[in-house]
Amino acid sequence: MADSLLREVLELLLSWQFAVAACATVVAGLMRGYSGFGTAILLAPTYSTLWGPRVGVPVVLLMELFVSAQLLPRALSEANKKLILPICAAAVVVMPLGSVVLLYADADLLRKGIGILVLVFGLLMTSGWRYHGTRPLPLNLAVGVVSGLLKGASGMSGPPIILYLLAGQEGARQHRANLILYFGVIGVASIIPPLWGGIIDLRTVLMAAVLLPIMLICVPQGARLFHVIPLRWYSRFALILLLATGAFALLG
């Protein structure tokens, strides 16, 4: 058992897929630390293309769980909890329905769907479109439902929640705290359906354990960059990455 486990670790570390995954993980960690989001949006399509959605998505979910613990303490005091917690509650309730898609959908079709979702999100961000209406409780719950379904099916709840939250009047610091709190809560809940469905196994845990240190090193560095890099530079770089990642998943 130990020999086969060691052999699997070595095969993973020496593969070209791991080199690509490691580079994507560095970038995603910096983005997550800087902005409060970016992990799943970059890594779900990349990992799904490299290893298939039923491996790639659970690996992302496991890593998100640990990354959130780094950023949550400060976000709890800075976030708008009246806004975020109802969204989280709605997302958690419907997430198992999205997980049914992950368990039973065609893997290639799901991978392409993830790529299309990231591309559309990147194009919307590039266009400058934002929701500018009010944020009543029913709409908050509806956004939570959509985000939860996406999280369960693809590992990504980010696109609708990011577009929705960034439309608010809060400052950059509270925007970031809102996103960190949301992704922290949803990250914990998202592990349960794949565990129940049996798609988080020893191989998945092993892959997450190998990539997680890279992420944990990069997230604090990204948080430091938040105080150094102008937002407009970061935004342009992030949008280019989103479009490239979506195309990689769609065409890979």
GIZI-V417933 format. One record per backbone hydrogen bond with DSSP energy under -1.0 kcal/mol. CO is the residue of the C=O (numbers start at 1). NH is the residue of the N-H. Records with the same first field share a line. If there is no record, write none. Layout:
CO->NH + NH
//
This chain:
1->5
2->6
3->7
4->8
5->9
6->10
7->11
8->12
9->13
10->14
12->15
15->19
16->20
17->21
18->22
19->23
20->24
21->25
22->26
23->27
24->28
25->29
26->30
27->31
28->32
29->33
30->34
31->35
32->36
38->42
39->43
40->44
42->46
43->47
44->48
45->49
46->50
47->51
48->52
52->55 + 56
53->57
55->59
56->60
57->61
58->62
59->63
60->64
61->65
62->66
63->67
64->68
67->70
68->72
71->75
72->76
74->78
75->79
79->81
80->84
81->85
84->88
85->89
86->90
87->91
88->92
89->93
90->94
91->95
94->97 + 98
95->99
96->100
98->102
99->103
100->104
101->105
106->110
107->111
108->112
109->113
110->114
111->115
112->116
113->117
114->118
115->119
116->120
117->121
118->122
119->123
120->124
121->125
122->126
123->127
124->129
136->140
137->141
138->142
139->143
140->144
141->145
142->146
143->147
144->148
145->149
146->150
147->151
148->152
149->153
150->154
151->155
158->162
159->163
160->164
161->165
162->166
165->168
171->175
172->176
173->177
174->178
175->179
176->180
177->181
178->182
179->183
180->184
181->185
182->186
183->187
184->188
185->189
186->190
189->192
191->195
192->196
193->197
194->199
201->205
202->206
203->207
204->208
205->209
206->210
207->211
208->212
211->215
212->216
213->217
214->218
215->219
218->222
219->223
220->224
221->225
222->226
224->227
225->228 + 229
230->234
231->235
232->236
233->237
234->238
235->239
236->240
237->241
238->242
239->243
240->244
241->245
242->246
243->247
244->248
245->249
246->250
247->251
248->252
//
